[in-house]
């Protein structure tokens, strides 16, 4: 007797194999610009499809899909035939060093300095709450409740919680709240709690992927640290303990479910390592060392890992190779912000001169802004950046051109962009929902 859904599964397999074969033709050397631009998304979608239908692929096709490193389309004009022949002599390692990182090019928004109106919202201990953009609104997480605000400051819904020192992580349709210094972890979809789980020890930090995998770093007795991964069903699918190095941070990729863990050893000076795990096999596949550096944050953009250290920022491939790197040896990296498209704004202090760099997903410098004074906060979202100058909030596009200014009445603690016309400013005891009209 045929298993229900068998015909659909066979059709999906045939469709997938056909798509892979066709795509492999282009990947092998035939250059079509619009197909090259979608290499990254195609492979991730195919991986998701195989997991959805539980399809078992042959080893060559599996390797093809999981290898997200493909030659980046050349921006140079076509050379003579002799040059093409020389290019064909590249070594395999040189080709692998060129990684197809998704690159977003925002259309420069022409935003006039319009009149701005603020809507104040009273909120006790607003400065100690955690905030993040979620869908089309702002989440505010305190020790006792989660509040969802729309862009006008209206409460959409509230969820009661009990978590001291909450940690908030948002990714796609999911967000996670963990208890810093405690053990509780809760996963949410909107106002619906999916599950509540516990870590092995005191939680240091945690993050959620777009597929609802939660990576948790905690302290653990008799170890330097522990990392666990909990899936959408609340099941623990990975666990690893460190006996020699302190565990600083961890993050998991949505498509490949590769786990990145940053470790720190301070014996004889600071030395960091980033380990890349295949959680399905429970083993460390690749490793990258960072001497004389403290890697304090690892954050996946698709399948590319953003690594933030005290003296550099870089991108790392699935195989642990450095794709791009920005060093901060002559200046101090103070704070940064990253949006879902990989754009980053990095605030540094260069000999008492503040500098804001806008960096693309491929590590290219988009623009440099030199504010008059050192900003206390900054944020980036969908091609718009925001930072403060004393009590003024300044918005601009990613080119760094100043477009909008709003003068606040109180000391600014933080700022979050909802969209190009709506910003939330955090004060000590309240919020201000700003609309540019």
N, C-alpha and C positions, 0 to 999 in steps of 0.2 A: 504494500500500500504506500502511495506517495505521501511524503510529508507535506502538510499544508504550507502553501507559500513556496513550494519547490520550483515551480515554473518561474515565478517572479525572481527567485534567487538566481536561477540559471540565466535568465535574461539580464539581470544586473551584472553577473560575472562576464557574460559575453560583451555587454556594452562597455564595461570597465576595461576589459582586455583590448577591445578595439580602440578605445580612446587612448590607452597607454601606448599601443603600437603606433598609432598615427602620430601621437605627440613625440614619441621616441625618434621618429624620422626627422622632425624639426630639431630636436635636441642634439642630434648627431652631426649637424652641420648646416642644414638648410636654414637660412636666416630670414625670418618674417617678423617684422618689428612688433606688431601687436601681439603675436603669440609669445615672443620673448618677454614682453612686459607682464604676462600673466603666468609665467613659469611657476613662481612661488605659490600663488593661490591655487593653481591647477593641482599641484602635487598634494597640498594640504587637503583639498577637497576630496581627492581620490583616496587618501589615507582615511579620512573620516567615513567615506562610503564603505570601504572594506571593513571597518570596525562595526558600522551600523548593520551590515548584512552578514557579519562574521565570515567573510570570504577568505579562503586560504589561497594565497598567490604563490607562484613559483619564486624561487629565491632570486633569480635575476630581476624579475619585475619588482619584487619587494625592495631590493637594493636601489633600483632606479627611482622608486617613489620616495624612499627615505633619504636619498642623497639630494639635499636641497641646494647643493653648490653647483651652479651652472655658470658658464661664461657670461659676463655682463655685456650687453650690447654696446658695441664700439660707437663712440661719438665722432670719431675721426672719419674723413672721407676715404673712400676705397683707394688702396694703393695699387701700384703696378703689380703685375703678375709675379715678378721676382720677390717683392716684399711679401706677397701672400705665401710663397713657398717657404720663405724664411720663418714666417709666423707658425708654419706647420711643424717646426722643429722644437716647439716649446716642450719642456719636460712636464710630466704628469703633475709634479708638485707645484709648478708655476701656474698651471691651469686651475688646480684646486684652490689656489690662493685667491682667485677671483670669485667672489660669492655674490649670488643674486639676492641682494637685500631689497625688500620692497621699498620703493622710493616714491613719496607723495610730493607732488608739486602743487602748492596751493595757488589759486588765482588771487592776485593781490586785491584785497577788498578796498574799495574806495569809500571810506567811511568819514563823513564830515564830522566836525566837532559839534555835534548837536546838543540841544538842551538835555540835561539829565535830571531825572527825578528819583529820589530815594524813598523807599518804604521801610521805616524802622520796625524791627521785630524784637521785642524784649525776650531775653533768654538768659536765665541765671547760669553763671559759669560758662558762658559761651566760648571763652578762650580756651577752656580745657577740653571741649568736645572735639570729636573727629569729624571731618567733612570730606565729601567726594561727590563728583558729578555721577549720577546714576540715571541712565536713560535720558529723559528730558528735564530732570529736576535735580535738586541737591539733597543729599542725605546728611543728616546731622545725628551723630551717635554720642550719647552721654552714658553714664553708668546705669541709668534707669530706663531709658527709652530710645527708640529710633524714630526720627521724624523725617518725613519726606515733604519738602517744600517745592512748590512750583516757582517759576521765575518771577512772580509778583510777591512772593513771601507768604502765600496762602498754604496752610497745612493740608496736605492731601490725605495722609494717613499716619498713624502712630502705632508702634509696636513696643510693648513693655519688655524690658530685659533687666537682668541683674548681673552686671559685669564691672568690676573695678578696673580702672585703667584700660578701657577698651581699645582694641586694635581693629582698624577697618581696612578692608581690601575689596575693591570693586573690579569686575571684569565681565564685560558683556551683560548678560541677563542676570548674573549672580553677584551677590556680595556676601562677605564673610565677616563676622565679628568674633574676635577672640579676646580672652581675658589676660591682659599683660600681667605676668607674675602669678597667674592662676593656671587652671587646667581646662577651662571650658572653651569650646569652639562651636559656633552656630553658623549654619549655611542658610541663606535666604534667597528666595526668588520673589521680588516685590515685598509685600507684607506677609508672605507665607514662609514660615520656617520649614525647611526641608529636613533638617536633622540637628541634633545636638550631640557632640562627642567630647571625649577627653584626651588630653595629651599625656605623655609619660611623666612629665615633670612641669616645672614652672615655665610658662610660655614666654619666649623672648620676642618672637615675631612670627607672622604667618601671612600667607597670600593665597589667592584663589585664581585658577585659570578660567578661560572662557568655557571650558568643558566641565567646570565645577569640581576639579581636583583641588584639594587644599593641601598645601605644603606647610608644615609647622616645625619651627625650630624651638627646642626647649632645653632646659637644664635637666640633667639626670644624674642621680647618685652613682658614684663610682666611674663616671665618664666626664669628658670635657664638653659634651653636648650630644643631643639626639635630634634626628630628623624623621618625621613620619609623613606619609601621604594618605589622605582619606578621600575616597571617591564620592560620587554624587549620592550613592546609596548609604553613605555613612560607614562603609567598610574600610578598614585599614588595609591598604594594598602594598605598602612599602614601609620599612623601618630600618634605620641605620644609626649606629652609635659610634662616636669618635672617642678614641682612647688617648690620643696624644695632642691633638690640636683643638682649639676652641671653635665651635660652630657659630658663625656670625650671621649668615643669612642663607635662604634657600628660595628657589622659585621653580615652577614646572611649566613646560611648554604645553599648549593645548592640543596640538595635532600629534606630535610624536610622543608626548608624555615623557620627554627627557627631563630629568631633574638636575638642576644646578645647585651646588652647595659650596659656599665660601668658608674657608677655614683659616685660622690665624695661629701662628706659632711665634711666641715672643722670646724664645730662648736665643740669646745672642743677637737680638735685634728683631724687627718686625719682618715676618715672611708670611705671605698669604698664598693659598692655593685655591683654585676653583676646580672641583670635581664634577664630572658629568656622568650621571647614572642612567642606565636603562632600567626603569622600575619593573618592567615585565620579567627581567632576568635577575633583578636584585643585585647588580654588580656595577662597579665603576668602569666606564669605558674609556674616558679620556680625562686628561688633567693638564692644567696650565698653571705655572708658577709665577708669582709676582713678588720679586725680592725687594726688600726695603719699602714695602707698601702694605697698607691696610685696606682690603677690599670689604667695604661695609654694606654694599647693596648689589644684588644680582637681579636682573629684571628682563624677562623674555619679551621681545617684540616678534611675534610670530615664532619662528624657529631660530632667530638670531638673539643671542644673549647680550644685553647691555651690562657692562661691568663698571661699577663706580668705586674708585679707590681714593685715598687721600691725596694722591699725586698724579692721577690720570683717570681718563674715561675712555673705554674702548668697546668695540663690538667683537663678539666671539662666535665662531661657527659651531655647528653641531659636533664637529670633530676636535674642538678645542683650539682652533687656529685663530689668531688675532687678525681681524679683517680691517679694522681701522683703529687709530689711537690718537688721543689728544693728551699731551703731558702738561702737568701743572707744577713742574719743579721750581719755576721762578715766581710762582704766584700761589695764592691760597684759594682753593675751591670752597666757597662758603655755603651755597645752597643751589638746588637745581629742581627742575620740573620736567616731566615727560608726558606727551600726549599719546593717544592710541595709535597715531600714525608714525610714531618713532621720532618726531621732532623733539628736540631738547633745548631748554634754555639753561645756561650755566652761568651763575654769578660768581665772579672771582674778584679778589683784591690784589691788584698789581702795584705794589709800593704805594699803598694808600690811595690808589686810583681805582674806583669800581668799574667793572666791565661786565656786560651781559653779552654772551655769545649765543646766537641761534644756530643750532646744529641739526642737519638733516638725519634721516635714518641711516644713511651711509657714512656718517661722520664728516660730512662736508660743511664748511662754515657758510651759512646763509647770510648772516649779517652780524655786525658788532654794534652794540649800543653803549655809549659812555654816559651814564647818568651823573648828575651833579653831585648827588650824595648816595651813600650806600643804601640800597633798598632793604627793607625789613622783610619783604615778602615778594613772591613772584609766582606766576602760573601761566600755563600754555594749554590751549585747547582749540583744535580745528583751525589752525592758521591765525589765531589771535593770541597775543601775549599781553600780560598785565603785570605791573609792578607798582610800587609806591615811591613817591618822593615826599617824605614827611607825611602830611595828611592828604596829599593828592594821590588819586589812583590814575594811572596812565595806561591807556590801551593803545596798541599798535598792531599792524600786521607783521608777518614774519620778516619783512624787509627791514624792520626797525624804524619805520616812519611813524612818528607820533600822530595819532588820529583823534583821540578823545581824552578829555581830562575831567575828573570829578573831584571836587573838594569835599572831604569828609569833615564832620564836626568833632570827631573824637580820634584818639590814637588808634591807628590801624594795627591789628594783630595778624590778619591774614586776608587773602583774596582768592576767590574761585570764579572762573569763567563758566557761565552756563551756555551762552552763545555770543555772537558778535555785538548784541545789543543789551545783554543782561549779565550783570556781575553781582556776586555776593561778597560783601565786606564783613569781616569778623571783628567785633570790638570785645572789650573785656566782659561786658554784660549785655550783649545784644548783637543783632545782625542788621545789615542794611542791604536791601535788595534794590539795586540801581538799574534803572531803565533809561537808555538813551533814546529820546524821541525826536 
